[in-house]
Each structure stands twice: as structure tokens, then as C-alpha cells.
Amino acid sequence: MTNHKKGTREEWLDARLQLLDAEKELTQRSDELAKQRQELPWVRIGKDYQFDTSEGKASLTDLFKGRSQLMIYHFMFGPDFKAGCPTCSSIADGFNGVTVHMENHDLMFWAVSRAPLEKLEAYKQRMGWTFPWASSFGSDFNFDFSVGFTKEQMQDGIKYNYRQEEGYSPETAAHSGAFQWREGQAAGEGAEAKFAAMTGTDVLTYHRERPGLSAFALEDGAVYHTYSAYGRGVDAIWGMYPWFDRAPKGRNEGEGPWWQRHDEYNKP
């Protein structure tokens, strides 16, 4: 039994119209932000990054596959992981149906992770995904785009989501930008250890990988970095969030991790 106010249809309609005004304002603001993203200056990429793909070695330019635009999701799957991050996995569940539309509108999509390609391919098969996934193993790509860090960097304190984090400790881990917690929501005791265990690693190893997305443009043979977002900046592409946010009880979040990989629900 929920403790929520009840009302008449007229009361509901009055409240709904007020909410509609706020929703329209948010939509208009979102349109303005999209335009601001597209107006960011482009920065030319000077490194020759190499990736392992199911079709062989590929450069960053090769990942465009004839398109002029490229979107990359920085999927948390490090070389020592036994399985992909459960959060990234729930986000990736929404990629299959979207990539075909991207590819037919001059935009190529890839997920990129530091784990070796054979690990990515096996996990991709397990999860039933079809989107392209490249390995940046042995490359500086993840490090240069602030989604991969060494143990030494973690101890000294890293810059993630354009902000400086304190040096790694079990206490600071609970407030790390690696997690998609709501503002002011505690991560919950042991949450980091649960996520790390779900990837088959310890907490420090888990935190060395970070989620994010980056956009690139190809013009006159040169690749340009145009946009990146990290932490909760990735919320907008998390397919289940808009649905939960419109449900009667919202996300119905509990303490710590409240989602699982799609093939792990209802398992003992």
C-alpha cells in the first residue's frame, strides 16, 4: 500500500497542466543545450590510435567506416575484468536498435573498452548484442580521454568528468564519479565491492575504468574531437531511465546497486 495523495480527475488535470509547462520548458532548454554542444570548437586529433576489431586492426579514422561522424561509448571493461560493468551493460542494452539509424544518417557508432578483443567478443555473444565493439588494449586512447587510469594515477588523484578527485581510498570510492548516483544519494555500504565483484575484480581495479561517451568528426582526412560526457552526463542515453522516471514509483531505487545485467535477474 503506497502513501501517496489521491485526487479527482479535475485535480489531476490541473496538476498535469502545470507539469506540462515545466516539461515544455525542459524540452526547450534541452534543444538549446544540443545546439551549444554542436557549437563547441573542434580539436584535431594528433595521435594515431590503433584498435582491435572483429575485422582486424583499425585506426580511429577507420572506425568512421565512410561516415563523417563517429560516436564512441566508453564501456567499462578493463583487461583484468571477467565481465563488463553491470551499469555499462544496462546502458548498452539500448544500443542494438539505435545503431542502424545512426549508420544511415552519416553517424557511426562503436563501443570501446581496454579489455582484449576476445573478452569483448565473448561477452557480446553472452549478452546478445550486435553493435560494433573495439578493443583499445595497448593503446593510449582510454587514458587520453580520461576513462582509463593507472594504479599510480588512482593513488595520486585523477581528473574525471572535468573535476579533480582525491587520491583513491575505500572512503572516497563511495563518492566516485564512476557511479551514476542521483545528486545527494549515498552509494550505499559495500556498493563498490558489489560492482567490482560483478566484474570479477577488486574495487581499485574496477575504478580504474570509467564510463563516458565521445563524439568525433572527419573532415578533409583529419579527425576532430567534438564532445565528451562522463558520469551522470551519460544518463540521457541510459534507455531505462526515461521509462522509470515516468512510472508511478520512479526508479524505485534501493540502497546501492538496484539493477543487474539482463540475464541475471531472478537468478538465485
Secondary structure, DSSP 8 states (H G I E B T S, - for coil): --------HHHHHHHHHHHHHHHHHHHHHHHHHHHHHHTS--EE--S--EEEETTEEEETTGGGTT-SEEEEEE----TT-SS--HHHHHHHTTTHHHHHHHHTTTEEEEEEESS-HHHHHHHHHHHT--S-EEE-TTSSHHHHTTSB--HHHHHH--EETTEE-----HHHHTT-TTS---TT----TTHHHHHHHHHTS-HHHHHTB--EEEEEEEETTEEEEEEEEEGGGGGGG-THHHHHTTSTTTT---SS-----TTTTT--
